[in-house]
Amino acid sequence: MKNRLLLAILLVSLASEVVADEDKELSDDISNKVSNTFSNKTSNELIESLQNKQWLHGSEDCKSNDDPAIEVFQYDKSSYILRQNKCLSYEAPFIYVLVGEDKILVLDTGATASEQEFPLYKTVQTLNKKHAEQDNSRNREVLVIHSHSHSDHYSADSQFENQPNVTVVAPNSKGIKEYYAFKDWPEEQTTIDLGGRSVTIIPTPGHQEEAISIYDTQTKWLLTGDTLYPGVIYVKEWHDYKDSITRLVEFTRKHKVSAILGAHIEMTNRAGEYYEIGTIYQPEESGLPLMAADLLMLSSQLSQHDKSTQIVLDGLVVEPLGMLPKLISSIVGWFI
């Protein structure tokens, strides 16, 4: 009996060591893949580094793809951009992690729920631990919010739910109303304090009913989800979308915007050309950032069309949804 008990204790101990080793390997792997491009750089140099950043962009044959599940790019001392491997999801959504003194904001959680395939929570906690060690402080509270409620932006929520010191804002109208306490949606804005760093929440429905954009006071980024990005932007409600773009233009006139960053890259590096839906290999994709000039150009084009119509610009395409896709979007909640 004693021998069996000792054997059981030994097996449990070995299993714990294996898990600990796996977590350490993940932590080391993430640390090794973080791009430290921010040391001693001016704000213009930081933006240039982001404009020139070549992201991992999939493979012709995903069976041979050995890229990490999550690419981690460190923009400055406390701002990160994560991209999901295109061989896990052709959407390859971008996820933004903004570290404040008290809280870490995670914008969107990607297109894959499985922690084994897509260890997003562990990645965020690795960054959390890194900053706690640097500051000689405790781990920060993690706040998970969403640009909108399509499934390629919330699938890994389950990794964060029921974790200690984590708040997940549900990606639906109820969750938005309860957390942000909007009284005049979509005209009202609100602010979240991360501790020494604040973000402004701007309602931007049109692509989807609960869509929001986020302005970060530290980086001067305007994070626009699927409302504005270098790709094909499918618009469900035309007039709502026009109003949202106008709202963003008005915001940029009052606030410095260093870059407009969306949730995907679908455009090629040739003006007006884009990769088709489902593409898993994008060797000639455009850069991630759009600029205020792109927003102004889009606003100008939208103002000329009262009725929904396709708009093709050098860096993005706006495509109105027809009645059937709208119906699918409303019922299923995952279209585009």
Sequence and secondary structure as in RCSB ss.txt:
>XXXX:A:sequence
MKNRLLLAILLVSLASEVVADEDKELSDDISNKVSNTFSNKTSNELIESLQNKQWLHGSEDCKSNDDPAIEVFQY
DKSSYILRQNKCLSYEAPFIYVLVGEDKILVLDTGATASEQEFPLYKTVQTLNKKHAEQDNSRNREVLVIHSHSH
SDHYSADSQFENQPNVTVVAPNSKGIKEYYAFKDWPEEQTTIDLGGRSVTIIPTPGHQEEAISIYDTQTKWLLTG
DTLYPGVIYVKEWHDYKDSITRLVEFTRKHKVSAILGAHIEMTNRAGEYYEIGTIYQPEESGLPLMAADLLMLSS
QLSQHDKSTQIVLDGLVVEPLGMLPKLISSIVGWFI
>XXXX:A:secstr
 HHHHHHHHHHHHHHHHHHHHHHHHHHHHHHHH EE  TT  HHHHHHHHHT     B SSGGG    SEEEEEE
ETTEEEEEE TTT TT  EEEEEE SSEEEEE   S   TTT  HHHHHHHHHHHHHHHHT    EEEEE SSSS
GGGTTTHHHHTT TTEEE  SSHHHHHHHH  SSTTT  EEEE SS EEEEEE  SSSTT EEEEETTT EEEEE
TTS SSEEEESSHHHHHHHHHHHHHHHHHS  SEEEES   BBSSTT B  TT  B TTB  S B HHHHHHHHH
HHHT SS   EE SS EEEE  HHHHHHHHHHS   
